[in-house]
Structures are given as C-alpha cells and as structure tokens.
C-alpha cells in the first residue's frame, strides 16, 4: 500500500533538532506509534511531502527547515 491522500498513516519516528547528530526531542515506538490521516492538512506540508508515495514498511528520513 502506498501513502496517498485520505489514507490512515501509522509511523514510528525519532525527531531531532538540528540534524541526526543533534538532540533527540521526541520518539515513538512500536507499542505507541503516531497515526494521522494523510492529506488532511493535519501535518506540516513538508512532512507530508517527505512521506508521499512511500510504501508500507519503507524507512524514511525527512529534513524540515525552520522556515517551513
């Protein structure tokens, strides 16, 4: 299944400030993942752009500048 508008998306992630070598400020886990509906303007646009067209189980890395 591919991520697209209207799909329920469940992800696990680590959020770093600066870059991957920066301070980790948030993390989810398999027993408490993050879930949202893709394309419903619930998330930052750049975040959804980074997830767009990923398939279930694919790893990802997204960098979002402060201005975005």
DSSP file (Angstrom, degrees, kcal/mol; ACC not computed):
  #  RESIDUE AA STRUCTURE BP1 BP2  ACC     N-H-->O    O-->H-N    N-H-->O    O-->H-N    TCO  KAPPA ALPHA  PHI   PSI    X-CA   Y-CA   Z-CA
    1    1 A X              0   0    0      0, 0.0    55,-1.8     0, 0.0     2,-0.4   0.000 360.0 360.0 360.0 138.5    0.0    0.0    0.0
    2    2 A X  B     -A   55   0A   0     53,-0.2     2,-0.3    54,-0.0    53,-0.2  -0.829 360.0-108.6-105.9 140.8    1.3    3.5   -0.9
    3    3 A X        +     0   0    0     51,-2.8    50,-1.5    -2,-0.4     2,-0.3  -0.515  56.5 145.7 -67.6 128.1    0.8    6.6    1.2
    4    4 A X    >   -     0   0    0     -2,-0.3     3,-2.1    48,-0.1    34,-0.3  -0.952  53.0 -50.5-156.3 171.2   -1.7    8.9   -0.5
    5    5 A X  T 3  S+     0   0    0     -2,-0.3    34,-0.2     1,-0.3     3,-0.1  -0.131 120.9  14.9 -52.9 133.8   -4.5   11.4    0.3
    6    6 A X  T 3  S+     0   0    0     32,-3.3    -1,-0.3     1,-0.3     2,-0.2   0.315  93.0 129.1  86.4  -7.7   -7.1   10.1    2.7
    7    7 A X    <   -     0   0    0     -3,-2.1    31,-2.8    31,-0.2     2,-0.5  -0.563  63.1-120.5 -80.9 143.6   -5.1    7.1    3.9
    8    8 A X  E     -B   37   0B   0     29,-0.2     2,-0.4    -2,-0.2    29,-0.2  -0.739  33.7-160.2 -79.2 125.3   -4.6    6.5    7.6
    9    9 A X  E     -B   36   0B   0     27,-3.4    27,-2.2    -2,-0.5     2,-0.5  -0.925  12.2-171.2-114.9 132.3   -0.8    6.5    8.2
   10   10 A X  E     +B   35   0B   0     -2,-0.4     2,-0.3    25,-0.2    25,-0.2  -0.990  17.3 168.6-123.4 123.7    0.9    5.0   11.2
   11   11 A X  E     -B   34   0B   0     23,-2.9    23,-3.0    -2,-0.5     2,-0.4  -0.922  30.8-144.9-134.2 157.5    4.6    5.7   11.8
   12   12 A X        +     0   0    0     -2,-0.3     2,-0.3    21,-0.2    17,-0.1  -0.959  37.4 162.2-112.9 140.0    7.4    5.3   14.3
   13   13 A X        -     0   0    0     -2,-0.4    15,-2.6     2,-0.0     2,-0.4  -0.973  38.4-137.2-152.9 165.9    9.9    8.1   14.3
   14   14 A X  E     -C   27   0C   0     -2,-0.3     2,-0.5    13,-0.2    13,-0.2  -0.999  22.8-151.3-124.1 131.2   12.7   10.0   16.1
   15   15 A X  E     -C   26   0C   0     11,-3.2    10,-2.9    -2,-0.4    11,-1.2  -0.916  14.7-173.2-108.8 121.8   12.6   13.8   16.0
   16   16 A X  E     -C   24   0C   0     -2,-0.5     2,-0.5     8,-0.3     8,-0.2  -0.869  20.5-135.0-113.4 145.7   16.0   15.6   16.2
   17   17 A X  E    S+C   23   0C   0      6,-2.5     2,-1.2    -2,-0.3     6,-0.7  -0.872  89.7   2.0 -95.7 130.8   16.7   19.3   16.5
   18   18 A X  S    S-     0   0    0     -2,-0.5     2,-0.3     4,-0.2    -2,-0.1  -0.692 128.8 -39.3  95.9 -81.6   19.5   20.4   14.1
   19   19 A X  S >  S-     0   0    0     -2,-1.2     3,-2.5    44,-0.0    -2,-0.1  -0.887  79.1 -65.6-159.9-171.8   20.2   17.1   12.4
   20   20 A X  T 3  S+     0   0    0      1,-0.3    -3,-0.1    -2,-0.3     4,-0.1   0.762 134.3  52.3 -60.6 -23.8   20.5   13.4   13.2
   21   21 A X  T 3  S+     0   0    0     -5,-0.1    -1,-0.3     2,-0.1     3,-0.1   0.455  98.9  88.5 -88.8  -1.5   23.5   14.2   15.4
   22   22 A X  S <  S-     0   0    0     -3,-2.5     2,-0.4     1,-0.2    -4,-0.2   0.041  96.2 -56.6 -81.5-165.8   21.5   16.8   17.3
   23   23 A X  E     -C   17   0C   0     -6,-0.7    -6,-2.5     1,-0.0     2,-0.5  -0.615  47.6-132.1 -79.5 128.2   19.4   16.5   20.3
   24   24 A X  E     +C   16   0C   0     -2,-0.4    -8,-0.3    -8,-0.2     3,-0.1  -0.709  29.8 173.5 -79.1 123.8   16.5   13.9   20.1
   25   25 A X  E     +     0   0C   0    -10,-2.9     2,-0.3    -2,-0.5    -9,-0.2   0.561  60.8  17.1-109.1 -12.6   13.4   15.7   21.4
   26   26 A X  E     +C   15   0C   0    -11,-1.2   -11,-3.2     2,-0.0     2,-0.3  -0.980  57.5 178.0-160.4 146.8   10.7   13.1   20.6
   27   27 A X  E     -C   14   0C   0     -2,-0.3     2,-0.3   -13,-0.2   -13,-0.2  -0.986   9.9-159.6-151.9 140.3   10.4    9.5   19.8
   28   28 A X        -     0   0    0    -15,-2.6     2,-0.3    -2,-0.3     5,-0.2  -0.735  14.1-153.9-111.0 168.3    7.6    7.0   19.2
   29   29 A X  B >   -D   32   0D   0      3,-0.8     3,-1.7    -2,-0.3   -18,-0.0  -0.864  34.1 -95.8-137.9 170.5    7.7    3.2   19.4
   30   30 A X  T >  S+     0   0    0     -2,-0.3     3,-0.5     1,-0.3    -1,-0.0   0.845 124.5  49.4 -57.0 -36.8    6.0    0.2   18.0
   31   31 A X  T 3  S+     0   0    0      1,-0.2    -1,-0.3    -3,-0.0    -3,-0.0   0.527 125.4  27.9 -83.4  -4.3    3.7    0.0   21.0
   32   32 A X  B <  S+D   29   0D   0     -3,-1.7    -3,-0.8     2,-0.0    -1,-0.2  -0.365  83.1 169.0-151.3  64.2    2.8    3.7   20.7
   33   33 A X    <   -     0   0    0     -3,-0.5     2,-0.5    -5,-0.2   -21,-0.2  -0.171  38.1-105.6 -75.5 171.7    3.1    4.8   17.1
   34   34 A X  E     -B   11   0B   0    -23,-3.0   -23,-2.9     2,-0.0     2,-0.4  -0.857  37.4-170.5 -98.7 131.7    1.9    8.1   15.6
   35   35 A X  E     +B   10   0B   0     -2,-0.5     2,-0.3   -25,-0.2   -25,-0.2  -0.974  15.2 148.0-127.9 137.8   -1.2    7.9   13.5
   36   36 A X  E     -B    9   0B   0    -27,-2.2   -27,-3.4    -2,-0.4     2,-0.6  -0.959  47.9 -99.1-155.1 169.4   -2.8   10.6   11.2
   37   37 A X  E >   -B    8   0B   0     -2,-0.3     3,-1.1   -29,-0.2     5,-0.4  -0.879  43.1-126.5 -98.4 121.4   -4.9   10.9    8.0
   38   38 A X  T 3  S+     0   0    0    -31,-2.8   -32,-3.3    -2,-0.6   -31,-0.2  -0.407  85.6  15.3 -70.8 136.4   -2.6   11.9    5.1
   39   39 A X  T 3  S+     0   0    0    -34,-0.2    -1,-0.2    -2,-0.1   -34,-0.1   0.593  88.5 110.6  82.9  11.3   -3.5   15.0    3.1
   40   40 A X  S <  S-     0   0    0     -3,-1.1    -2,-0.1   -35,-0.0    -1,-0.1   0.161  91.7-110.2-103.5  17.6   -6.0   16.5    5.5
   41   41 A X  S    S+     0   0    0      1,-0.1     4,-0.1     3,-0.1    -3,-0.1   0.793  85.6 122.6  58.4  31.9   -3.7   19.4    6.4
   42   42 A X        +     0   0    0     -5,-0.4     2,-0.2     2,-0.1    -1,-0.1   0.687  68.6  45.3 -88.3 -22.9   -3.2   18.0    9.9
   43   43 A X  S    S-     0   0    0     -6,-0.2     2,-0.0     1,-0.1    -2,-0.0  -0.704 103.2 -75.8-119.0 165.6    0.6   17.9    9.5
   44   44 A X     >  -     0   0    0     -2,-0.2     4,-2.1     1,-0.1     3,-0.3  -0.370  41.4-127.1 -59.0 139.4    3.3   20.2    8.2
   45   45 A X  H  > S+     0   0    0      1,-0.2     4,-2.4     2,-0.2     5,-0.2   0.897 109.5  51.5 -57.5 -43.4    3.3   20.3    4.4
   46   46 A X  H  > S+     0   0    0     22,-0.4     4,-1.7     1,-0.2    -1,-0.2   0.838 107.4  54.2 -65.7 -32.5    7.0   19.5    4.1
   47   47 A X  H  > S+     0   0    0     -3,-0.3     4,-1.1     2,-0.2    -1,-0.2   0.944 110.7  44.7 -65.2 -48.1    6.5   16.5    6.4
   48   48 A X  H  X S+     0   0    0     -4,-2.1     4,-1.8     1,-0.2     3,-0.3   0.872 109.1  56.7 -65.8 -36.0    3.7   15.1    4.2
   49   49 A X  H  < S+     0   0    0     -4,-2.4    -1,-0.2     1,-0.2    -2,-0.2   0.897 106.0  51.8 -59.5 -38.9    5.8   15.8    1.0
   50   50 A X  H  < S+     0   0    0     -4,-1.7    -1,-0.2     1,-0.2    -2,-0.2   0.773 114.6  41.7 -69.0 -26.2    8.6   13.6    2.6
   51   51 A X  H >< S+     0   0    0     -4,-1.1     3,-2.3    -3,-0.3   -48,-0.3   0.675  85.8 121.3 -91.7 -20.3    6.1   10.7    3.2
   52   52 A X  T 3< S+     0   0    0     -4,-1.8   -48,-0.1     1,-0.3     3,-0.1  -0.158  82.8   5.1 -52.5 131.9    4.3   11.0   -0.1
   53   53 A X  T 3  S+     0   0    0    -50,-1.5    -1,-0.3     1,-0.3     2,-0.1   0.475  90.7 141.6  72.4   6.3    4.4    7.8   -2.2
   54   54 A X    <   -     0   0    0     -3,-2.3   -51,-2.8   -52,-0.1     2,-0.3  -0.447  45.0-133.1 -70.6 153.7    6.2    5.7    0.4
   55   55 A X  B >   -A    2   0A   0    -53,-0.2     3,-2.2     1,-0.1   -53,-0.2  -0.742  35.3 -76.7-105.6 157.1    5.1    2.1    0.7
   56   56 A X  T 3  S+     0   0    0    -55,-1.8    -1,-0.1    -2,-0.3     3,-0.1  -0.238 118.2  17.3 -52.4 131.7    4.3    0.3    4.0
   57   57 A X  T 3  S+     0   0    0      1,-0.3    -1,-0.3    -3,-0.0     2,-0.2   0.292  89.9 135.3  89.0  -9.3    7.5   -0.7    5.8
   58   58 A X    <   -     0   0    0     -3,-2.2    -1,-0.3     1,-0.1     2,-0.2  -0.481  52.4-127.9 -73.9 142.1    9.8    1.7    4.0
   59   59 A X        -     0   0    0     -2,-0.2     2,-0.3    -3,-0.1    -1,-0.1  -0.531  31.1-173.9 -81.6 156.0   12.3    3.6    6.0
   60   60 A X        -     0   0    0     -2,-0.2     2,-0.4    -6,-0.0    -9,-0.1  -0.985  21.8-161.4-149.8 158.2   12.5    7.4    5.6
   61   61 A X        -     0   0    0     -2,-0.3     2,-0.4   -11,-0.2    -2,-0.0  -0.979  14.6-174.2-140.9 129.1   14.4   10.5    6.6
   62   62 A X        -     0   0    0     -2,-0.4     2,-0.5     2,-0.0   -15,-0.1  -0.988   9.0-162.9-128.9 132.2   12.9   13.9    6.4
   63   63 A X        -     0   0    0     -2,-0.4     2,-0.5   -17,-0.1   -44,-0.0  -0.965   9.1-172.3-112.7 129.7   14.7   17.3    7.0
   64   64 A X        -     0   0    0     -2,-0.5     2,-0.1     3,-0.0    -2,-0.0  -0.982  17.9-134.7-124.4 123.8   12.5   20.3    7.5
   65   65 A X    >   -     0   0    0     -2,-0.5     3,-1.7     1,-0.1   -19,-0.1  -0.396  25.5-113.1 -73.2 153.3   14.0   23.8    7.7
   66   66 A X  T 3  S+     0   0    0      1,-0.3    -1,-0.1     2,-0.2    -2,-0.0   0.840 115.9  61.0 -54.7 -36.7   12.7   26.2   10.5
   67   67 A X  T 3         0   0    0      1,-0.3    -1,-0.3     0, 0.0    -2,-0.0   0.743 360.0 360.0 -65.1 -22.1   11.2   28.4    7.9
   68   68 A X    <         0   0    0     -3,-1.7   -22,-0.4   -24,-0.0    -1,-0.3   0.425 360.0 360.0 -94.3 360.0    8.9   25.6    6.7
